[in-house]
Amino acid sequence: MKVTIVGAGNVGASCADAISYRGIASEVVLLDIKEGFAEGKAMDIMQCATNTGFNTQLSGVTNDYSKTANSDVVVITSGIPRKPGMTREELIGINAGIVKSVAENVLAHSPNAIIVVVSNPMDTMTYLTLKATGLPKNRIIGMGGALDSSRFRYYLSKALNTPANDISAMVIGGHGDTTMIPLTRLASYNGIPVSEFLSKEQLEKVAADTMVGGATLTGLLGTSAWYAPGASVAYLVDSILNNQRKMIACSVLLEGEYGQSDICMGVPCIIGKNGIEEILSISLNDEEKALFAKSSDAVRNMNADLKSVLA
């Protein structure tokens, strides 16, 4: 199985490292426009192989899309990262053109690939990729919900003082500081609702911390996070390549689901060999429905800025 990762920055390199270390793919190609950058990152990671025991073949290339031919999955991380004080919305004008060009180039060499979009603003870039390529919606997946859900589980584990892997929790809606919806009502600790252990005020704080999880790290690091995003991509790619059919919150084109159409939003999906195998319908209460509608409005407003790129 072959995976191409476009963009050898922090997120792309972390993704390549996680996929290689875990042996998810037999071949990984890391591509970047900066001369020698992807080659250097790939070489550095490959020099870990004898000490960590992985056998994945990882190579780096400078803007040579022919080397990505016959990829099963293509991950798009390219674009400028979010800087302190910068919203995801401000990234649209710059990143839209980059993502559209990348999608066209990779599909020219891997027409059957499933595309995983990481570039921000992620929901809007997922929608752009879908519209620009004309691919069926099961083959275009926005990664954000997997990352947001992992951050949600982290904050819940801190509040509960328990291992994060004992917690089941999901974030739906848009991948943005004001648009994501941590589903505290449905979160559980080894099958028991977390509301049995945490007060309403504690759960509200967990949700609030989750929603600004990315911005918190941007403020601390001076740029976007990379370890958790890279691991989230690897988790998603693993479910695709190995047909694990994991339930993962992903940004996908909605066609009436959750009362929304012609928009890519984070909802629970079954992820397998065909990409989006199924969009799951979960019962939201009135408050959650209102939040999802509000989140959809915000994402739709961002999508309006794509008109010139899609023209």
C-alpha positions in Angstrom: 0.0 0.0 0.0 1.3 3.5 -0.9 0.6 6.8 0.7 1.6 10.2 -0.5 1.8 13.2 1.9 1.9 16.6 0.2 3.6 19.1 2.4 6.7 18.2 4.4 6.2 20.7 7.2 5.6 19.8 10.8 2.3 18.1 10.3 3.3 16.3 7.1 6.5 15.1 8.5 4.8 13.9 11.8 2.2 12.1 9.7 5.0 10.4 7.6 6.8 9.4 10.8 3.7 8.0 12.4 2.6 6.0 9.3 6.2 4.6 8.9 6.8 3.8 12.5 3.5 1.9 12.8 4.0 0.1 9.5 0.6 1.3 8.2 1.9 1.5 4.6 4.7 -0.3 2.7 5.6 2.9 0.9 5.3 6.6 1.8 6.2 9.5 -0.5 6.7 12.9 1.1 6.5 15.8 -1.3 7.2 19.5 -0.9 7.9 22.5 -3.1 11.0 23.6 -1.2 14.1 22.2 -2.7 15.6 19.3 -0.7 13.2 19.8 2.2 11.1 16.6 1.8 14.2 14.6 1.0 15.9 15.7 4.2 12.8 15.0 6.3 12.5 11.5 4.7 16.1 10.7 5.2 16.0 11.8 8.9 13.0 9.5 9.5 14.4 6.6 7.6 17.6 6.8 9.8 15.3 5.8 12.7 14.3 2.5 11.1 17.1 0.4 12.6 16.4 1.7 16.1 12.6 1.5 16.0 12.2 -1.6 13.8 10.0 -0.3 11.0 10.4 -1.5 7.4 8.3 1.1 5.5 10.1 2.7 2.6 9.9 6.5 2.9 11.2 8.8 0.2 11.1 12.6 -0.2 10.7 14.5 -3.5 10.8 18.1 -4.6 7.6 18.9 -6.5 7.8 15.8 -8.7 4.3 14.4 -8.7 5.3 11.5 -11.0 6.9 9.9 -7.9 3.5 9.8 -6.2 2.0 7.6 -9.0 -0.4 4.8 -7.9 -0.9 6.1 -4.4 -3.8 4.5 -2.5 -4.2 7.5 -0.2 -3.1 11.0 -0.6 -2.8 13.4 2.4 -2.9 17.1 1.7 -1.2 19.1 4.4 0.2 21.9 2.2 -0.6 25.5 2.8 0.6 28.1 5.3 0.2 27.3 9.0 -2.0 29.4 11.2 0.0 32.1 13.0 -0.9 33.6 16.5 -3.9 35.8 16.2 -4.8 34.4 12.7 -8.2 32.7 12.3 -8.7 29.7 10.0 -11.0 31.9 7.9 -8.0 34.2 7.0 -6.2 31.2 5.5 -8.8 30.7 2.8 -7.5 33.0 0.1 -3.9 31.6 0.4 -4.6 28.0 0.9 -7.5 27.4 -1.5 -5.3 27.9 -4.6 -2.6 25.6 -3.2 -5.0 22.8 -2.3 -6.8 22.9 -5.6 -3.5 22.7 -7.5 -2.2 19.8 -5.3 -5.4 17.8 -5.8 -5.3 18.1 -9.5 -1.6 17.1 -9.7 -1.9 14.0 -7.5 -5.0 12.8 -9.3 -3.2 13.0 -12.6 -0.9 10.3 -11.3 -3.2 8.5 -8.9 -6.7 8.7 -10.3 -8.1 6.2 -7.8 -6.7 7.6 -4.7 -8.6 8.5 -1.6 -7.8 12.1 -0.5 -7.5 13.1 3.1 -7.6 16.9 3.6 -5.7 18.5 6.5 -5.1 22.0 5.2 -7.0 24.8 7.0 -9.7 25.9 7.1 -10.2 22.2 6.8 -14.0 22.0 6.2 -13.8 24.6 3.5 -10.7 23.0 1.9 -12.5 19.6 1.9 -15.5 21.2 0.1 -13.1 22.9 -2.3 -11.4 19.6 -3.1 -14.7 17.8 -3.7 -16.0 20.5 -6.0 -12.7 21.0 -7.9 -12.1 17.3 -8.6 -15.6 16.1 -9.1 -14.8 12.9 -7.2 -17.5 10.9 -5.4 -17.8 12.1 -1.8 -16.6 8.9 -0.2 -13.1 9.6 -1.6 -12.7 13.1 -0.1 -12.3 13.1 3.7 -11.6 16.0 6.0 -9.5 15.0 9.0 -10.5 17.6 11.6 -13.0 15.6 13.7 -10.4 12.9 14.5 -8.1 15.5 15.9 -10.8 17.4 17.8 -12.1 14.2 19.3 -8.6 13.2 20.5 -8.2 16.6 22.2 -11.7 16.2 23.7 -10.7 12.8 25.2 -7.4 14.4 26.5 -9.3 17.1 28.4 -11.8 14.6 29.7 -9.0 12.4 30.9 -7.4 15.3 32.7 -10.6 16.2 34.4 -11.2 12.5 35.4 -7.6 11.7 36.1 -7.9 8.6 34.0 -6.2 7.2 30.9 -7.5 8.9 27.7 -7.8 5.4 26.1 -10.5 4.5 28.6 -12.7 7.4 27.3 -15.0 7.4 24.4 -16.0 10.9 23.1 -16.6 12.7 19.9 -16.6 16.2 18.4 -18.9 17.0 15.5 -19.5 20.2 13.5 -17.0 22.5 12.0 -13.3 22.3 12.7 -13.0 25.7 14.2 -12.7 27.4 17.6 -16.3 28.5 17.6 -17.9 25.9 15.3 -16.9 22.5 16.8 -19.4 20.7 19.1 -17.9 18.4 21.8 -20.7 15.9 22.6 -20.4 15.9 26.4 -23.8 14.3 26.7 -22.6 11.2 24.9 -19.1 10.9 26.3 -18.4 7.9 28.4 -15.7 6.4 30.7 -15.5 2.7 30.2 -19.2 2.7 29.1 -20.4 4.9 32.0 -21.5 8.5 31.1 -18.9 11.0 32.2 -21.7 13.0 33.7 -21.7 10.4 36.5 -18.2 11.6 37.5 -18.1 15.3 36.4 -20.3 18.2 37.3 -22.1 20.3 34.6 -19.6 23.1 35.3 -16.6 20.7 34.8 -18.1 19.4 31.6 -18.6 22.9 30.3 -15.0 23.7 31.0 -13.8 20.6 29.2 -15.9 21.5 26.2 -14.6 25.1 26.2 -11.0 23.9 26.5 -11.5 21.5 23.7 -12.9 24.2 21.4 -9.8 26.4 21.8 -7.4 23.4 21.9 -5.8 24.3 18.6 -5.6 28.0 19.4 -4.1 27.2 22.9 -1.3 25.3 21.2 -0.7 28.0 18.6 -0.3 30.5 21.3 2.2 28.3 23.2 4.2 27.1 20.1 4.0 30.1 17.9 2.5 28.0 15.1 0.0 25.2 14.6 0.4 21.9 16.5 1.8 18.9 14.6 2.2 15.7 16.8 -1.5 15.2 17.4 -2.5 16.2 13.9 0.0 13.8 12.4 -1.1 11.0 14.7 -4.8 11.7 13.8 -4.0 11.4 10.1 -2.2 8.1 10.6 -5.1 6.8 12.6 -7.5 7.7 9.8 -5.2 6.3 7.0 -4.8 3.0 9.0 -8.5 2.5 9.0 -8.7 3.1 5.2 -5.7 0.9 4.2 -6.5 -1.9 6.5 -10.3 -1.7 6.1 -10.8 -1.4 9.8 -14.2 0.3 9.6 -13.5 2.5 12.6 -16.1 5.1 13.6 -14.3 8.4 13.2 -15.7 11.9 13.1 -14.7 13.3 9.7 -15.7 16.2 7.5 -17.8 14.8 4.6 -20.3 16.2 2.1 -23.7 16.2 3.6 -26.7 15.6 1.4 -29.6 15.9 3.8 -27.9 14.3 6.8 -28.3 16.3 10.0 -30.6 18.7 8.1 -27.7 20.1 5.9 -26.9 19.9 2.2 -24.0 21.0 -0.1 -21.6 21.4 2.8 -18.7 19.4 4.3 -19.1 19.0 8.1 -17.7 16.8 10.8 -20.0 13.9 11.6 -19.5 10.3 12.7 -18.5 8.1 9.8 -17.4 4.5 9.2 -14.0 4.6 7.6 -12.8 1.7 5.4 -11.2 0.6 2.1 -13.5 2.9 0.1 -13.0 5.9 2.4 -16.3 7.0 3.8 -18.2 3.7 4.0 -21.2 5.1 5.8 -22.4 8.3 7.5 -23.9 7.5 10.8 -27.0 9.2 12.0 -27.0 9.9 15.8 -29.9 11.5 17.7 -29.1 15.0 18.7 -31.1 16.9 21.3 -32.6 20.3 20.5 -29.5 22.2 21.9 -27.1 20.1 19.9 -29.2 20.5 16.7 -29.2 24.3 17.2 -25.4 24.3 17.6 -24.9 22.1 14.5 -27.1 24.5 12.5 -25.1 27.5 13.8 -21.9 25.7 13.0 -23.1 24.9 9.5 -24.0 28.6 8.9 -20.4 29.6 9.9 -18.8 27.0 7.6 -21.1 28.0 4.7 -20.1 31.6 5.1 -16.5 30.6 4.7 -17.3 28.5 1.7 -18.7 31.6 0.0 -15.2 32.9 -0.3 -14.3 30.0 -2.7 -16.4 31.4 -5.6 -13.4 32.9 -7.3 -11.3 29.8 -6.9 -14.0 27.4 -8.2 -15.0 29.7 -11.1 
